[in-house]
Amino acid sequence: MKPSDNLFKLIKSLDKSEKGYFKKFALGHGKNSNYILLFNAIDAQEVYDEEALLKKFKTQAFAKQIAVTKNYLWELILRSQRQYRRDVSKFMQLNGLLENGEILFEKGLYEEALKQWDKAKNLAIAYNEIPFLLDIETSKRRYYIDMTAGNWQTFVEPSYAYSFKLIDDYRNMLHIQQRYVKIINEIKVQPYFRTDEQKKEWDVFMQDPLLALSNEPKFFWGKLYFNYIHNIYHLLCRNKTEALLYIKNVVALWDENPDLKNMEPIKYLSAVNNYLINLMLLGEKETFIQYFEQFTPPTLNSIAQEAVYFEHLWLMQNTCYTQKKDFVGMTKFIETSKADLDKYAPYINKVRLLLIRFSMAFGKTINGNYEGSNDLLQLIFDSKEVELRKDIQATARILYY
């Protein structure tokens, strides 16, 4: 059986500062240097080669149990990542405060525990994380029920009422999200309704009381999916002005919640990408260029997030050059972005990777760089896992020949 390269992939996903943090973390937690030796050896490899590792460390005792050592190193890296990311992950922030409260409660420091849970509650409200709010209320009720005297009902009954309201809000959000998933998969299949029967079917879908304009949710995630549904419906109807109105609502919602924007950069980048696509469909050329050139990306905290930003940026930058008819700039952009494409390719959506490679190949062909174009086209031909864009593969073959 071929040895797993998951540890190799995990190490390669770390940036320079994360790797440095891991080494300090490992030494600071009393771990012997063997783990750092193995970490460095794997990091130095271009392709994972376990036989080379065994040969390199044949005199080391840990090499005789390489699978166990790799597994422990894997867990150690994840522990260091949890510590490293404690300030940039909303889940780690919230879990940390919940656990702090739990520890203080068990130590009999009840008032201090409540302070931790109140901090967690304020953060969960800011991030619109209803499941965490339910957990926090459960923890606080335990204090009021178990540790207070006759006035416990003063606190407990409002807490239950609040939790039931949270459950109703969360149920509605899930129903709206469920409808969003259904309609977004419809537009992936076809860009607009092809028959009156199709439109009538989706008109019935949009008559759901949860989707009535008067019932737009007040909380972030429900409001987000609500506006996405109306945006996609109007795109399918070719009501492009209305579609643009709702996608503007989506982007505005993110802009009104900067903390969430930085905690959920991928979802925010997708919203910006969808907004620019709407502008392109509507023919709003000047607005497209102006928005794109003034756009500032959110905080990115991992190579995977950087890769998503790269793929969105690349496709929109290429479109921007096309809109401006700046083919000189486009040519330079294609040439200078090839190294970044190679770097981020393992983390990019496969269909978008196909589109980027095709666009690069097309640009190189126009400029007479047939060898460079053919190299990229060959990668497209080899993309056996991509089935959704056989049209691109077919066009690539025409371009190749």
N, C-alpha and C positions, 0 to 999 in steps of 0.2 A: 504494500500500500504506500502511495506517495505521501511523504510527510506533509503535514499541514503548514501552510505559509501564513496563517492568520497572525502570528506574532510578528512576522516580518512586515506585514501590511500595517499593523498597529504602530510599530516603531517608525515606519516610513511616513505615517500620517502626522507625526509630531513635528512641530516647527522647532527652530533652534532653541528658543527660550524654554519650550516644554521639555526638550531633551536635557537641557541644563538643570531644570527644576527637578526632573526625575532623579538625576545622579545625586543631587544634594539631598533629596527626599530619602533615597535608598540608604545613603551613608548615615543620615540623621536618625534613621529608624534602626540602626544597628545591624543592617544587612551586610554580609561579607562582600568583598569586591568581585567575587565570581559572577554575580548577577550583572554588575556593570561591565565586566569583561565580555560576557555573552551579549549584552545589549550593544556594546560598541562594535563587536564583530558582525552581528546581524545588520546593524546600521550601515556598515561599510560595504555590504554586498549590494550589487546591482540587481541580482536575481537570487531568490532564496536557494541556498545550497547547503543542506544539512550534512551531507558527507564531508564537505569542506570544513564545517564547524567541528565535526567529530575528529577530523584529522588534526585540526589546529589545537584542540584542547584534549588530545589523547592522553596526556599525562595528568589531567585534572580529574578528580574523583567525580565531579558533577556530570562529566561527559558520559559516565556509565548509566546515568539516569536522566538522559537528556529530555525525555518527555515530561518528567516531573519538574525538572528545572525550568523548562520553557513555560509550563503551566503556572509555576510560582512567579516567574518573571512577568507573565501576562497579568496576573492578579496585582502584582506590585505596581505595574504601570497604571492600571486602572485606579488603584488607590491614590497614586500621586496625581492623577488627572482630576479625581474628585476634589482633592485639596486645592489643586491649581485653579480649578474652575468654580470654586465656591462663590466667587463674587460676580461671575458672568453668567451663571445658570440660575434661572428662576426656581427650578425644581430643587437645586441644591441649597439655595438660600432658604426656601420655605421648609424643606426637610430639616435643615440645620436648626431653624428656630423651633420647629415642632419637637425635635429631639432634645434641644436645650431645655424646653419646658418640661418634657418627660423626666429628664434627669433631675432637675430641680424639684419637681413634684415628689419623686421617689426619695429625695433627700430631706423632705419635709419643709422645703423653702417655697411654700405655696404662693405667697404674694409675688415672689420673683418669677415663679413659673407662669403666673398669669400675665406678667409683663412680657415675657417671651411670646406667649400665645397671642397677645394683643398686637405685638409687632408683626407676627406672622399674619394675623388677620388683615392689618392695614396693607401689607405687601400683597396678599392674595387678592384683595379688592382691586389694588392697582393693576395687577396682572390678569384680573378677571378669571381667576382659577377657582371655580365653584367647588370642585371635589376637595380642595384643600380647606376651603371655608367650612365645609361639612365636618371634616376631621377636627378642625380647630374648635368648632362648637361642641363636638363630642367631648374633647379634652376639658374644655371649660366647664361643661355640665358636671363632669365627674367631680371637679373641685366643689362646685356649689352643692351637689347632692351629698357628697361624702364628708365634707369638711366644714360646712356652715351649719348654723343652728336653725331656728324657726323661720327665718326669712328666706329660706332657699327657694320657695316658689316665686318670689319677686324676680329672681334671676332665671330660673329654669324654664318657666312657662314662655317668656319672651324668646328664649333661646330655641325652644322647640318650634315656635311660630316662625322664627327666622329661618330655621332649617327646612321646614316644609315649603317656605317660599323659595328657598334656594333650589330645592328638588324640583319644584314646578318650573322654575327658570331653566334649569339644566335639561329637564325633559323637553321643553320647547326648543331649546338650542339644538338638541340632538335630532329632533324631528326636522328642523330647518336644515341642519347639516346633511341629513339623510336625503332631503329633496335636492340640495345642492349637488351631492354626488351623482344623483340620477340625471340632472340636467346637464352637468358638465360632461358626462360621458356621452350624452346625445350630441353635443357640439363637436366632440372629438371624432364622431362618425361622419357628420355632415355639417357644413358651415351655415346652412340655412334650411328652413322647411321647404321640402320639394313638392308637397301636395297640400291642398286645403284640408284633407283628412288629418294629416300630421299636425297642422296648426290647430285644428279643432281639439285634437287630443291634448295638446299642451296648453290650450286655453283652459280646459277643464282642470288641468294640473295647477295652473296659476290661480284658480278660484278657491284654493285651499285657504281657509280663514287665517291660518298662520302667515300667509303671504300677502294679506291685505295691507295696503299702505297705512291704514289706520292702526295696524297691529305691529308696526316695526318695533323690534325688541329694543330695550334700553341698554342692555349690556353688550360689551364689545363683540364677542364672538358671534352671538346671535345676529347683531346688526351687520356684521361683516358678511356672513353667509346670505343674509336676507338681500343685501344689495348686489351681491354676486349673482344670485338667482335671477333677479330682475334684469341685470346687465346681460346675462347670457340669453334669456328669453327674447329680449329685444334685438340682440344680434341675430338670433335664429329667424326672427320676423323681418330682418333687414331694417328695423327701426333704429338706424345708427345714431341719430341725435339722442334718443332716449337711452340707448345703450351707453353712450358717452357720459350722460348725466349720472348714471348709477355707478360707473367705474370711477368717476370723479369723487363720488361719495366714499368709495372704498379707500382711495388714496388719502382723502381728507381725514378719514377715520384713523388711519395709521399716523398721520402727521399730528393729530390731536393727542396721541398717546406715545410720546417719544420713548418712554421706558419700555413699553411693549415692543416698539420698533427695534430697539437695540437687543432685546431678549429674543425676538423672533425675526432675525434678519432675512431668513429664507422666504418666509411668508410675505414679508414686506417687499422684497425684491420681485416676487411673483406678481404682487399687486401693481408695482410700477411697470413691469413688463406687459401686463394685460392692458394697462392704461395706454401705453405707447402703441400697442397693437390696435387698440380702438382708434387712436388718433390717425394711424396709418390707414385703417379701413375707411375712416370718415373723410380722408383727404386733407386733414389739418396739418399740412406740411410745416408751416412756420411754427406752430405750437409744438409739434413733435421736436423740431430742432432746438427750439428755445428750452423746452423742459429737459431734454436729454443733456444739453451742454451745461445746464445749471445744476444737474442732479448731483447730490452728495450721498455716497453710500453709507449705510449704517455701520456700526461696529461689527467686525467679523472676527470670530474667535476660534476658527479652525480651518484647516486646509480644505475640508469639505465645503464649508461656507464660502471660502475664497473661490472654489471651483464653480459653485452655483453663480456667484457674482460674475466670474469670468464669462460663463456661457451666456448669461443675460446681456452683459456688457458687450460681448463680441457681436452678437446678432443685432443688437440695437445700434452699435457703432457702425457696423457695415451698412445697415439700413440708412443711417444718418448720412453717410458719405454718398449713398445712392440718391437720397432726397436732394442733397446739395449739388449732385453731379460732379463731385470732387473725386475723379477717378485716380488722380495722382496720389491724393491722400489715402485712398482705399488701397492702392497697390503697396504703399509703404506700410500701412497698418497690417495688411495680410502677412508681409514678410517678417515684421517685427513681433508678431503675436504667435508665430509658430512654436517657439520655445515654450511659451506659457501653455499652449494647447497640449503639448507633449507632457508637461508637468501635471496638468489638471485632468487629463483624459480619463484616468481610472475612476475619477469622482464625478464625472459629468453624465447627465442623463444621456442614454445611448442614442436616442433619436436626435437630440440636439447636437450631439457629437457628430452624427452623420451629416446634419445640415451644415454645421460649421466647416467640416472637411470638404463638403461639396462646394460651398461658397468660396472657400480658399482655392480649390482646384479650378473653379470657373474663372476666378480672378487671375490666376496664374496662366491659364490658357489664353485669355484675352491679351495678356501681355507677352505672349510668346514663350513662357517658361513651361514648355511641354513636359520636360523631365520631372520638374517639381510637381506639376499637375498630376502626372501619372502615378507618382508615389502616393499622393493622397487618394486618388481614385482606387488604387489597389487596396488600400485600407478599407474603403467603402465596400468593395467586392468581398472582402474577407469578413465583413460584419454579419455573420450568420445569425446572431441573436436578434437582429433588427428585422422585424416582419411588417411593422406598420408603415414603413416608407419605401415600399418596393418601387414606387414611382421614381424616387430619387436614385435608387440603384439602377433602374432602367435608363434614366437620363444620363447617369454617370458613364454607362457603357457606350452610349452614343458619343459623349464627349471624349472618352478614351480613344475610340477608334477614329 
